[in-house]
Amino acid sequence: CGFAAPPAFCLLHKILRNRQPHTIEARFLPLGIDSRIMAAPLFDQFGDHEATVFIIEDITEQKRAEQKLKSTQEQYRSLVQNSHGIIYTIRPDGVITYASPSYTKLVGYDPAFIVGKHFQDVVHPDDIQACEAFQQEILETGESRSRIEYRIFHRDGSLRWHLSIFTPCRDEEGRIHSFVGNAIDITELKHSQF
């Protein structure tokens, strides 16, 4: 590395001290790229260091893609966390696997209350059949449905009207493995219609 007293981060000194190959990811300044640097020591028959093999891989595009993915995930998380509606995921068997934080505001429970439960546990009994038919139609056609209205029990004991949209999520073979839903409270609108 050229240092009389090598810095702690010196890759060459790490592999000589440990006598093992080592890999780091770092900005490779001479080329101005993000890189994965792999170094392996070579020893002669007496066990003395003879040479070091360095392989430098340009991972600039990978790092850009990772940063873009991280940014997209942060943006998605912010949208979900700050949504006025409940964003949820549900399996084809009706078990809810995720509910956004707005579940607390709109239903009165922490989202953990509903995760792992069947939707029938919170939907009014008179609306369960319609919800099942709605989900079954999406499973059969594979197409998103724009809306279903149903009543849900609030923590305070009241019934709230919700309007949901439902979008199927597919695996690599095109099979539906879950749904993403977005529910909004339309109770005031329903009461004004009566």
Residue pairs with C-beta under 8 A, 6 or more apart in sequence:
1 7
1 10
1 11
1 12
1 13
3 10
6 12
6 13
11 22
11 24
11 37
11 39
12 39
12 52
14 22
15 21
15 22
15 39
15 40
15 41
15 52
16 41
16 49
16 52
19 41
19 43
20 41
21 38
21 39
21 40
21 41
22 38
22 39
23 36
23 37
23 38
23 39
24 36
24 37
25 34
25 35
25 36
25 37
25 59
26 34
26 35
26 37
27 33
27 34
27 35
28 34
28 35
28 37
28 56
31 56
31 58
33 58
33 59
33 60
34 58
34 59
34 60
34 62
34 63
35 56
35 57
35 58
35 59
35 60
36 56
36 57
36 59
37 54
37 55
37 56
37 57
38 54
38 55
38 56
38 57
39 52
39 53
39 54
39 55
40 52
40 53
41 49
41 51
41 52
42 49
42 50
42 51
42 52
42 53
43 49
43 50
44 50
80 87
80 100
80 101
81 100
81 101
83 100
83 102
83 182
84 102
84 184
85 102
85 106
85 182
85 183
85 184
85 185
86 99
86 100
86 102
86 103
86 106
86 107
86 162
86 181
86 182
86 183
86 184
87 98
87 99
87 100
87 102
87 180
87 181
87 182
88 96
88 98
88 99
88 100
88 103
88 114
88 180
88 181
88 182
88 183
89 96
89 97
89 98
89 169
89 178
89 179
89 180
89 181
90 96
90 97
90 119
90 135
90 178
90 179
90 181
91 97
91 177
91 178
91 179
92 135
92 139
92 176
92 177
92 178
92 179
93 118
94 118
94 119
94 120
94 132
94 135
95 116
95 117
95 118
95 119
96 114
96 115
96 116
96 117
96 118
96 119
97 115
97 116
97 178
98 111
98 115
99 111
99 114
99 115
100 111
101 111
103 109
103 110
103 111
103 113
103 114
104 110
104 111
106 160
106 162
106 183
106 185
107 114
107 122
107 152
107 153
107 154
107 155
107 160
108 154
108 155
108 156
109 155
114 121
114 122
119 131
120 128
122 152
122 153
123 131
123 150
123 151
123 152
124 150
124 151
124 152
124 153
124 159
126 151
127 150
127 151
130 148
130 150
131 148
131 150
134 145
134 148
134 166
135 166
135 179
137 145
138 144
138 145
138 166
138 168
138 176
138 179
139 168
139 176
142 168
142 174
142 176
143 168
144 165
144 166
144 167
144 168
145 165
145 166
146 165
147 163
147 164
147 165
148 163
148 164
148 166
149 161
149 162
149 163
149 186
149 190
150 161
150 162
150 164
151 159
151 160
151 161
151 162
152 159
152 160
152 161
152 162
153 159
153 160
154 160
160 185
160 187
161 185
161 186
161 187
161 189
161 190
162 183
162 184
162 185
162 186
163 183
163 184
163 186
164 181
164 182
164 183
165 181
165 182
166 179
166 180
166 181
167 179
167 180
167 181
168 176
168 178
168 179
169 176
169 177
169 178
169 179
169 180
170 176
170 177
171 177
